[in-house]
Amino acid sequence: MIPFLHPNAKKISLRQVIILLVILSVILLCCCPFATAREVRIAQTELKPTLFTDEQGNPAGFIVDLIEDLAKKEGYDVIWIRGTLSESWDRLSSGEIDLIPAVTVTSERLKMYDFTNESVMSIWSQVYARPDSGINTILDLEGKHVAFVKGASSGIGLKEYATKFGITATYLEKGTPAEVLTAVSKGEADALVVYNSAGQEEMKEHGLTATPVMFNPANFGFATLKGKNPDLLKEIDRYIAAGKKDPSSTYSMSMRRWYSITAEEIIPAFLWWVLEGVAGLASLFLIMSYLLRREVRRKTAELAKQNEELVRKNEELGAAYDQLTAMDEELRQNYNELRKSESALIQAREKLNLLNKLTSQEIKNAFFKLAGYIQISKESESFDEAKGYFEKEEIIMQSVQESLAFSEKYQTLGINQPRWQNVVFVLLNAISHLDLSSLNRTIDLPDIEIFADPLLEDAFLALMDLIARQGEVTSIGLKCRKNPESLTLIIESDGQGIPAEEKEKIFKWEFLGKSGTSLFLAREILSITEISLHETGEADKGICFEITIPKSEYRIVAQKNERLDSYPSNSSG
């Protein structure tokens, strides 16, 4: 019996009271488990400055600030479980931990895990490399070694992204971001892919810069095992949502501390959808670029096959040619035309490769600019400010689309062998694509055929298009001039001409005309059969294109007793 309950008990000592209170406290604690703090086991991965281990070996970073603040408010006892991302996913699956922070949602992960609905922050995957890497688009990763953190969606997404373009790269999976950085700095890998939230200072310390290759915009959040801890996810959602609205909250202050941005600078909903749309269009154009490059490779193979056939026939005819007599003129002509076709084929292959190179470079430059504007758009403080950048992005994408359409149009350059073509007939077909009904047209030519690539009509179209776009044009004329070893076709007009300092600029790759016409390609098409093209008009007297054709590349078809001898000649050549 307890002493003080006995009727004959003496005065209770202070020591007995203290012992009694301790016993009662223990009994209350055992009977009231709700009074203890809830234990929450959270994965501690390495993703500085989002979540990492500091120099003292303690958890640190943006996520730690949020979790510790939430734990104080909700009475959680947080236990950080250190490990790689891959190890943490395994621990979550087995129930060893309750939560993984700073992860993204994927269709595969949704089968096993539940995620928070409120985004902690908006991120995307980005490729980093040395400044001289030459990596500007996903196409530049062909044959490269790329490192990423094992289990990270950024690495998984890169594999899927590269597969869409048929890119073959070697992938190195590492346990931590530090190991990934080391792999690139030591030359084991050419590039790495991480979330853009990774420490920029560390990238600079390792001599790495962000490339324009970025993809998979997503939201950072928390994950639990499917069906487990739904109340925990709801509390985190509520906490994050409230923190974004309060500039003085731990969320807002930590955002400024670790990322030097305010909560308001996180991508707003309207901008997020726009950026996803831009990324989608960019991917579409890259796919088109890849398909074009594949088509060029296929057609180059066709050219090689044709070349082999021409070489074989050339050897056969060469042997026969040595036995020819003056009575074998027809066979001699066939032999000469075959030699011309062989020469044209070699020229065409070189020009097709040049076209592919120029197109690829233009697309790379366009996407480099596009990536810059996207980055600026994300930092816009209002829709009106962002709208201006969207318009510039739209112009860039339009230019890429035009370049791809242009390249697709001319990808058959040199594929088909050159043939004899009637100048007047081809010119009239070219003019039919333009509205020249208000202009006077004069054609003073014999019936001439020239040996040229089948794209001759496109070359003439480019010439006529430039003339039509000059101001004050009322007439167009076509005539010819005989030279000792060549023939010059002259296409001229009145109205405005081309200033002397711009006569070669109009033949540059960058100078595109209406509907993708190009004097650059016009000159390339003609040069396949050694035909030259120049503009020789006076600036104040109109345009004058001179197309000079070697003697072996033109012939006169006798009709109505027309003779080339009756046309003006240039005895000096």
C-alpha positions as CSV (number, residue, x, y, z in Angstrom):
1,M,0.0,0.0,0.0
2,I,1.2,3.5,-0.8
3,P,2.4,5.1,2.4
4,F,0.4,8.3,2.4
5,L,-2.9,6.3,1.8
6,H,-2.5,4.4,5.0
7,P,-4.5,5.9,7.9
8,N,-1.5,5.6,10.2
9,A,1.0,7.0,7.6
10,K,3.5,9.4,8.8
11,K,4.4,12.7,7.1
12,I,5.5,12.1,3.5
13,S,9.1,13.1,2.7
14,L,10.0,15.2,-0.4
15,R,12.0,12.4,-1.8
16,Q,8.9,10.1,-1.8
17,V,6.9,12.7,-3.7
18,I,9.6,13.1,-6.4
19,I,9.8,9.3,-6.9
20,L,6.0,9.1,-7.2
21,L,5.8,11.9,-9.8
22,V,8.5,10.2,-11.9
23,I,6.5,6.9,-11.8
24,L,3.3,8.6,-12.9
25,S,5.1,10.4,-15.8
26,V,6.5,7.1,-17.1
27,I,3.0,5.6,-16.9
28,L,1.5,8.5,-18.8
29,L,4.1,8.4,-21.5
30,C,3.5,4.7,-22.1
31,C,-0.2,5.0,-22.2
32,C,-0.3,8.1,-24.5
33,P,1.8,7.3,-27.6
34,F,0.1,10.3,-29.4
35,A,2.3,12.6,-27.3
36,T,5.6,11.4,-29.0
37,A,7.0,13.1,-32.2
38,R,6.3,11.4,-35.5
39,E,9.4,9.8,-37.0
40,V,10.0,10.6,-40.7
41,R,12.9,9.0,-42.5
42,I,14.0,11.0,-45.5
43,A,16.5,10.3,-48.2
44,Q,19.6,12.5,-48.2
45,T,21.0,12.5,-51.8
46,E,23.7,14.8,-53.2
47,L,22.3,17.6,-55.5
48,K,24.0,20.8,-54.4
49,P,22.5,23.4,-53.6
50,T,19.1,21.7,-53.4
51,L,20.2,18.9,-51.0
52,F,23.7,17.9,-50.0
53,T,26.1,17.2,-47.1
54,D,28.0,20.2,-45.8
55,E,31.7,20.4,-44.7
56,Q,30.7,19.3,-41.1
57,G,28.9,16.3,-42.4
58,N,25.4,17.6,-41.8
59,P,22.4,17.8,-44.2
60,A,22.2,21.2,-45.9
61,G,20.5,22.9,-48.8
62,F,17.2,24.3,-49.9
63,I,15.2,21.1,-49.2
64,V,16.7,20.8,-45.7
65,D,15.6,24.3,-44.8
66,L,12.0,23.5,-45.9
67,I,11.9,20.1,-44.1
68,E,13.3,21.3,-40.8
69,D,10.9,24.2,-40.8
70,L,7.9,21.9,-41.5
71,A,9.1,19.4,-38.9
72,K,9.1,22.1,-36.2
73,K,5.5,23.1,-37.1
74,E,4.1,19.6,-37.4
75,G,6.2,17.9,-34.6
76,Y,8.1,15.6,-36.9
77,D,11.3,13.8,-35.8
78,V,13.3,13.9,-39.1
79,I,15.9,11.2,-39.7
80,W,18.1,11.8,-42.8
81,I,19.3,8.6,-44.5
82,R,22.3,9.3,-46.6
83,G,22.8,7.5,-49.9
84,T,23.0,7.7,-53.7
85,L,19.8,8.5,-55.7
86,S,19.7,4.9,-56.9
87,E,20.1,3.5,-53.3
88,S,17.4,5.9,-52.1
89,W,14.8,4.7,-54.7
90,D,15.5,1.1,-53.5
91,R,15.1,2.1,-49.9
92,L,11.8,3.8,-50.6
93,S,10.6,0.6,-52.5
94,S,11.5,-1.6,-49.5
95,G,9.9,0.7,-46.9
96,E,13.3,1.6,-45.3
97,I,12.5,5.3,-45.8
98,D,9.3,7.4,-46.0
99,L,10.2,10.1,-48.4
100,I,12.5,11.1,-51.3
101,P,12.9,14.9,-52.0
102,A,13.9,16.7,-55.1
103,V,12.6,14.2,-57.7
104,T,10.5,14.4,-60.8
105,V,7.4,12.5,-61.9
106,T,7.7,10.0,-64.8
107,S,5.2,7.5,-66.1
108,E,7.2,4.6,-64.8
109,R,7.6,6.0,-61.3
110,L,3.9,6.6,-61.1
111,K,3.3,2.9,-61.1
112,M,5.1,2.5,-57.8
113,Y,5.2,5.9,-56.1
114,D,2.9,8.8,-55.1
115,F,4.1,12.4,-55.5
116,T,3.3,15.8,-54.1
117,N,1.0,18.0,-56.3
118,E,2.6,21.3,-55.4
119,S,5.9,22.0,-57.3
120,V,8.8,22.8,-55.1
121,M,10.5,24.5,-58.1
122,S,10.5,24.3,-61.9
123,I,13.5,22.7,-63.5
124,W,14.7,21.1,-66.7
125,S,17.5,18.8,-67.8
126,Q,20.6,20.5,-69.4
127,V,23.8,19.3,-70.9
128,Y,27.1,20.8,-69.7
129,A,30.4,20.5,-71.4
130,R,33.7,22.3,-71.9
131,P,33.5,25.6,-73.9
132,D,35.4,24.1,-76.9
133,S,33.2,20.9,-77.0
134,G,31.3,22.0,-80.1
135,I,28.1,20.7,-78.6
136,N,25.2,23.0,-79.6
137,T,22.4,20.6,-80.4
138,I,21.4,17.0,-79.6
139,L,22.9,16.0,-82.9
140,D,26.4,16.9,-81.7
141,L,26.2,14.1,-79.1
142,E,26.8,11.6,-81.8
143,G,29.7,9.4,-80.8
144,K,30.2,11.3,-77.5
145,H,30.6,10.0,-74.0
146,V,28.0,11.5,-71.6
147,A,27.9,11.1,-67.8
148,F,24.9,11.3,-65.5
149,V,23.7,10.3,-62.1
150,K,22.4,6.8,-61.9
151,G,18.6,6.8,-61.4
152,A,18.2,10.5,-62.3
153,S,15.4,11.3,-64.8
154,S,17.7,13.8,-66.5
155,G,19.9,10.9,-67.7
156,I,17.0,8.7,-68.5
157,G,15.4,11.5,-70.5
158,L,18.6,12.2,-72.4
159,K,18.7,8.6,-73.6
160,E,15.1,8.8,-74.8
161,Y,15.7,12.2,-76.4
162,A,18.8,11.0,-78.3
163,T,17.1,7.8,-79.5
164,K,14.4,9.9,-81.3
165,F,17.2,11.4,-83.5
166,G,19.0,8.1,-84.0
167,I,22.0,9.5,-82.0
168,T,24.5,6.9,-80.7
169,A,26.3,8.0,-77.6
170,T,28.1,6.2,-74.8
171,Y,26.5,6.7,-71.4
172,L,28.4,6.6,-68.1
173,E,26.2,6.2,-64.9
174,K,27.8,7.6,-61.8
175,G,26.6,7.5,-58.1
176,T,26.8,11.2,-57.3
177,P,27.0,14.6,-59.1
178,A,30.6,14.9,-57.9
179,E,31.6,11.7,-59.7
180,V,29.9,13.0,-62.8
181,L,31.8,16.2,-62.7
182,T,35.0,14.4,-62.2
183,A,34.4,12.2,-65.1
184,V,34.1,15.2,-67.5
185,S,37.0,17.2,-65.9
186,K,39.3,14.2,-66.3
187,G,38.3,13.6,-69.9
188,E,36.5,10.3,-69.2
189,A,33.3,11.9,-70.6
190,D,32.8,14.7,-73.1
191,A,29.7,16.1,-71.4
192,L,27.3,15.5,-68.5
193,V,23.6,16.0,-68.0
194,V,22.0,17.2,-64.8
195,Y,19.1,19.4,-63.7
196,N,19.6,23.1,-64.3
197,S,19.3,23.6,-60.5
198,A,22.7,22.0,-60.0
199,G,25.4,24.2,-58.6
200,Q,26.6,26.6,-61.3
201,E,29.7,27.5,-59.3
202,E,30.8,23.9,-59.2
203,M,30.4,23.7,-63.0
204,K,32.6,26.8,-63.4
205,E,35.2,25.3,-61.1
206,H,35.5,22.3,-63.3
207,G,35.7,24.5,-66.5
208,L,32.2,23.5,-67.7
209,T,29.5,25.7,-69.3
210,A,25.8,25.2,-70.1
211,T,25.2,24.1,-73.7
212,P,22.0,25.0,-75.6
213,V,20.9,21.4,-75.3
214,M,18.1,21.4,-72.8
215,F,15.0,19.3,-72.6
216,N,12.3,17.7,-70.4
217,P,10.9,20.7,-68.4
218,A,9.6,19.3,-65.1
219,N,8.7,20.1,-61.5
220,F,10.7,19.1,-58.4
221,G,8.7,17.4,-55.7
222,F,8.6,14.7,-53.1
223,A,7.8,11.0,-53.5
224,T,6.5,8.2,-51.2
225,L,5.8,4.6,-51.7
226,K,2.4,4.2,-53.4
227,G,-0.4,4.2,-50.8
228,K,1.9,5.1,-48.0
229,N,2.0,8.4,-46.0
230,P,-0.7,10.3,-48.0
231,D,-1.1,12.7,-45.1
232,L,2.6,13.6,-45.3
233,L,2.3,14.5,-48.9
234,K,-0.7,16.7,-48.2
235,E,1.1,18.6,-45.4
236,I,4.1,19.2,-47.7
237,D,1.7,20.5,-50.5
238,R,0.0,22.8,-48.0
239,Y,3.3,24.1,-46.7
240,I,4.9,24.8,-50.1
241,A,1.7,26.5,-51.4
242,A,1.6,28.8,-48.4
243,G,5.3,29.5,-48.6
244,K,5.2,30.7,-52.2
245,K,2.6,33.4,-51.3
246,D,4.6,34.7,-48.3
247,P,7.8,36.7,-49.1
248,S,8.9,36.3,-45.5
249,S,8.4,32.5,-45.4
250,T,11.2,30.1,-45.0
251,Y,10.4,28.9,-48.5
252,S,10.9,32.4,-50.0
253,M,14.0,33.2,-48.0
254,S,15.6,29.9,-48.8
255,M,14.9,30.4,-52.5
256,R,16.8,33.7,-52.3
257,R,19.6,32.2,-50.2
258,W,20.3,29.1,-52.4
259,Y,19.3,30.2,-55.9
260,S,19.4,34.0,-55.7
261,I,15.8,34.3,-56.9
262,T,12.5,35.1,-55.3
263,A,9.4,32.9,-55.2
264,E,7.8,35.2,-57.7
265,E,10.5,34.5,-60.2
266,I,9.6,30.8,-60.5
267,I,8.1,30.1,-63.9
268,P,4.4,31.1,-63.8
269,A,1.8,28.8,-65.1
270,F,1.2,30.7,-68.4
271,L,4.9,30.9,-69.1
272,W,5.5,27.2,-68.3
273,W,3.0,26.1,-71.0
274,V,4.5,28.5,-73.5
275,L,8.0,27.2,-72.9
276,E,6.8,23.6,-73.2
277,G,5.2,24.6,-76.6
278,V,8.5,26.2,-77.7
279,A,10.4,23.1,-76.6
280,G,8.0,20.9,-78.5
281,L,8.4,23.0,-81.7
282,A,12.2,23.0,-81.3
283,S,12.1,19.2,-81.0
284,L,10.0,19.0,-84.2
285,F,12.5,21.1,-86.1
286,L,15.4,19.0,-84.8
287,I,13.6,15.9,-86.0
288,M,13.2,17.4,-89.4
289,S,16.9,18.3,-89.4
290,Y,17.8,14.7,-88.6
291,L,15.6,13.3,-91.3
292,L,17.1,15.7,-93.8
293,R,20.6,14.6,-92.8
294,R,19.6,11.0,-93.1
295,E,18.2,11.7,-96.6
296,V,21.4,13.4,-97.6
297,R,23.4,10.4,-96.5
298,R,21.1,8.1,-98.5
299,K,21.4,10.2,-101.6
300,T,25.1,10.5,-101.2
301,A,25.3,6.7,-101.2
302,E,23.2,6.7,-104.4
303,L,25.7,9.1,-105.9
304,A,28.6,6.8,-105.0
305,K,26.8,3.9,-106.7
306,Q,26.2,6.0,-109.8
307,N,29.8,7.1,-109.8
308,E,31.0,3.5,-109.7
309,E,28.8,2.7,-112.7
310,L,30.2,5.7,-114.6
311,V,33.8,4.7,-113.8
312,R,33.1,1.2,-115.2
313,K,31.5,2.5,-118.4
314,N,34.2,5.1,-118.7
315,E,36.9,2.4,-118.6
316,E,35.0,0.4,-121.3
317,L,34.5,3.4,-123.6
318,G,38.0,4.5,-122.9
319,A,39.3,1.3,-124.3
320,A,37.0,1.6,-127.3
321,Y,37.9,5.2,-127.8
322,D,41.6,4.3,-128.5
323,Q,40.4,2.3,-131.5
324,L,38.1,4.9,-133.0
325,T,38.6,6.2,-136.6
326,A,37.3,9.4,-138.2
327,M,34.2,7.4,-139.3
328,D,33.2,6.8,-135.5
329,E,31.9,10.3,-134.6
330,E,28.7,9.2,-132.8
331,L,30.6,6.9,-130.4
332,R,33.1,9.7,-129.8
333,Q,30.2,12.0,-128.8
334,N,28.8,9.4,-126.4
335,Y,32.1,9.0,-124.8
336,N,32.5,12.8,-124.4
337,E,29.1,13.1,-122.8
338,L,29.8,10.3,-120.4
339,R,33.0,12.1,-119.3
340,K,31.0,15.3,-118.8
341,S,28.4,13.3,-116.7
342,E,31.2,11.9,-114.6
343,S,32.7,15.3,-113.9
344,A,29.2,16.7,-113.1
345,L,28.6,13.9,-110.7
346,I,31.8,14.7,-108.8
347,Q,30.8,18.3,-108.6
348,A,27.3,17.5,-107.4
349,R,28.6,15.3,-104.5
350,E,30.8,18.2,-103.3
351,K,27.9,20.7,-103.5
352,L,25.5,18.3,-101.7
353,N,27.9,18.0,-98.8
354,L,28.3,21.8,-98.7
355,L,24.6,22.3,-98.6
356,N,24.3,19.8,-95.7
357,K,27.1,21.5,-93.8
358,L,25.6,25.0,-94.3
359,T,22.1,23.9,-93.3
360,S,23.3,22.1,-90.2
361,Q,25.3,25.1,-89.1
362,E,22.4,27.5,-89.7
363,I,20.1,25.3,-87.6
364,K,22.7,25.0,-84.8
365,N,23.1,28.8,-84.7
366,A,19.3,29.3,-84.7
367,F,18.8,26.9,-81.8
368,F,21.7,28.6,-79.9
369,K,19.8,31.9,-80.2
370,L,16.5,30.2,-79.3
371,A,18.0,28.7,-76.1
372,G,19.2,32.2,-75.1
373,Y,15.8,33.8,-75.6
374,I,14.1,30.9,-73.7
375,Q,16.5,31.6,-70.8
376,I,15.6,35.3,-70.8
377,S,11.9,34.5,-71.1
378,K,12.0,32.5,-67.9
379,E,13.4,35.6,-66.1
380,S,10.6,37.9,-67.3
381,E,8.6,39.6,-64.6
382,S,5.4,39.9,-66.6
383,F,3.6,38.4,-69.6
384,D,4.0,41.6,-71.7
385,E,7.8,41.5,-71.2
386,A,7.9,37.8,-72.0
387,K,5.7,38.2,-75.1
388,G,8.4,40.3,-76.8
389,Y,10.8,37.4,-76.4
390,F,8.2,34.9,-77.6
391,E,7.9,36.8,-80.8
392,K,11.6,36.7,-81.4
393,E,11.6,33.0,-80.6
394,E,8.8,32.6,-83.2
395,I,10.9,34.4,-85.8
396,I,13.9,32.1,-85.1
397,M,11.8,29.0,-85.4
398,Q,10.3,30.3,-88.7
399,S,13.8,30.8,-90.1
400,V,14.7,27.2,-89.1
401,Q,11.5,26.0,-90.8
402,E,12.4,27.9,-94.0
403,S,15.9,26.6,-94.0
404,L,14.7,23.0,-93.7
405,A,12.1,23.5,-96.4
406,F,14.8,25.1,-98.6
407,S,17.2,22.2,-98.0
408,E,14.5,19.7,-98.7
409,K,13.8,21.4,-102.0
410,Y,17.4,21.2,-103.1
411,Q,18.4,17.9,-101.6
412,T,18.1,16.3,-105.1
413,L,20.9,18.6,-106.3
414,G,23.1,16.4,-108.5
415,I,21.2,13.2,-107.8
416,N,20.0,13.0,-111.4
417,Q,22.5,13.2,-114.2
418,P,22.7,16.5,-116.2
419,R,20.8,16.6,-119.5
420,W,20.3,18.8,-122.5
421,Q,17.6,21.4,-121.9
422,N,16.0,24.0,-124.1
423,V,16.8,27.5,-122.6
424,V,13.6,29.3,-123.7
425,F,11.4,26.4,-122.6
426,V,13.0,26.2,-119.1
427,L,12.9,30.0,-118.7
428,L,9.2,30.2,-119.5
429,N,8.5,27.5,-117.0
430,A,10.4,29.4,-114.3
431,I,8.6,32.6,-115.1
432,S,5.2,30.9,-114.7
433,H,5.8,30.8,-111.0
434,L,6.0,34.6,-110.8
435,D,3.6,37.4,-111.5
436,L,5.3,39.2,-114.4
437,S,2.2,39.9,-116.5
438,S,2.7,43.7,-116.2
439,L,6.3,43.5,-117.7
440,N,7.3,43.6,-121.3
441,R,9.3,40.5,-122.2
442,T,11.8,40.3,-125.1
443,I,13.5,37.0,-126.1
444,D,16.1,37.3,-128.9
445,L,17.8,33.9,-129.0
446,P,18.4,31.0,-131.4
447,D,17.1,27.7,-130.3
448,I,19.7,26.9,-127.7
449,E,20.1,23.8,-125.5
450,I,22.5,23.7,-122.6
451,F,23.9,20.7,-120.7
452,A,22.8,21.3,-117.1
453,D,21.5,19.8,-113.9
454,P,17.7,19.1,-113.9
455,L,17.3,21.9,-111.3
456,L,18.1,24.5,-114.0
457,E,14.5,25.8,-113.8
458,D,15.1,26.6,-110.1
459,A,18.3,28.5,-111.0
460,F,16.4,30.6,-113.6
461,L,13.5,31.1,-111.1
462,A,16.0,32.6,-108.6
463,L,17.3,35.1,-111.2
464,M,13.8,36.2,-112.3
465,D,12.6,36.4,-108.7
466,L,15.3,38.9,-107.8
467,I,14.6,41.0,-110.9
468,A,10.8,41.0,-110.1
469,R,11.5,42.3,-106.6
470,Q,13.6,45.3,-107.8
471,G,11.8,48.6,-107.9
472,E,10.5,50.3,-111.1
473,V,11.0,47.3,-113.4
474,T,9.0,47.5,-116.7
475,S,10.8,45.2,-119.0
476,I,12.9,42.0,-119.1
477,G,15.1,40.8,-122.0
478,L,17.0,37.7,-122.9
479,K,19.7,37.6,-125.5
480,C,23.1,36.0,-126.1
481,R,26.7,36.8,-127.0
482,K,29.1,34.4,-128.8
483,N,32.6,34.1,-127.4
484,P,35.5,32.2,-128.9
485,E,35.2,29.3,-126.5
486,S,31.9,29.9,-124.9
487,L,28.4,31.4,-125.1
488,T,27.0,34.1,-122.7
489,L,23.3,34.2,-122.0
490,I,22.3,37.7,-120.9
491,I,19.2,38.3,-118.8
492,E,18.6,42.0,-118.1
493,S,16.0,44.4,-116.9
494,D,15.5,48.1,-116.4
495,G,14.7,49.8,-113.1
496,Q,16.9,49.6,-110.1
497,G,20.2,47.7,-110.2
498,I,22.6,46.2,-107.7
499,P,25.3,48.5,-106.2
500,A,28.8,47.4,-106.9
501,E,29.6,46.5,-103.3
502,E,26.6,44.2,-103.2
503,K,27.1,42.3,-106.4
504,E,28.7,39.3,-104.7
505,K,26.6,39.5,-101.5
506,I,23.5,38.5,-103.4
507,F,25.2,35.1,-104.1
508,K,25.9,34.4,-100.5
509,W,24.1,31.6,-98.6
510,E,22.4,34.0,-96.2
511,F,20.6,35.9,-99.1
512,L,17.3,34.0,-99.5
513,G,14.6,35.3,-101.8
514,K,10.9,34.8,-101.9
515,S,9.7,31.2,-101.5
516,G,13.2,30.1,-100.7
517,T,14.8,31.0,-104.0
518,S,18.5,31.5,-103.7
519,L,21.2,32.9,-106.0
520,F,23.7,30.9,-104.0
521,L,22.0,27.7,-105.2
522,A,21.5,29.1,-108.7
523,R,25.2,29.5,-109.0
524,E,25.9,26.1,-107.5
525,I,23.4,24.4,-109.9
526,L,25.0,26.0,-112.9
527,S,28.6,25.3,-111.8
528,I,27.9,21.5,-111.8
529,T,28.5,21.6,-115.6
530,E,31.1,24.4,-115.4
531,I,28.6,27.2,-116.2
532,S,29.4,30.5,-114.5
533,L,27.0,33.2,-113.2
534,H,27.7,36.9,-112.5
535,E,25.7,40.2,-112.2
536,T,27.3,42.9,-114.3
537,G,24.6,45.6,-114.5
538,E,25.0,49.3,-113.6
539,A,23.4,50.3,-110.3
540,D,21.1,52.9,-111.9
541,K,20.3,51.1,-115.1
542,G,18.9,47.8,-113.9
543,I,20.0,44.2,-113.4
544,C,22.2,42.2,-115.9
545,F,22.9,38.5,-115.2
546,E,25.5,36.9,-117.5
547,I,25.5,33.1,-117.7
548,T,28.6,31.9,-119.5
549,I,28.5,28.4,-120.9
550,P,31.6,26.5,-122.1
551,K,31.6,25.5,-125.8
552,S,31.2,21.8,-124.9
553,E,28.1,22.5,-122.8
554,Y,25.8,24.2,-125.3
555,R,24.4,23.4,-128.8
556,I,22.2,25.0,-131.4
557,V,19.0,23.3,-132.6
558,A,18.6,24.5,-136.2
559,Q,15.1,25.9,-136.8
560,K,13.9,28.5,-139.2
561,N,17.4,28.9,-140.6
562,E,18.5,30.5,-137.3
563,R,22.3,30.7,-137.1
564,L,24.4,31.7,-134.1
565,D,26.8,33.5,-136.4
566,S,24.2,36.2,-136.8
567,Y,24.3,37.1,-133.0
568,P,26.8,39.6,-131.5
569,S,30.2,38.2,-130.7
570,N,33.0,39.0,-128.4
571,S,36.2,38.2,-130.3
572,S,38.3,38.9,-127.3
573,G,36.5,36.2,-125.3
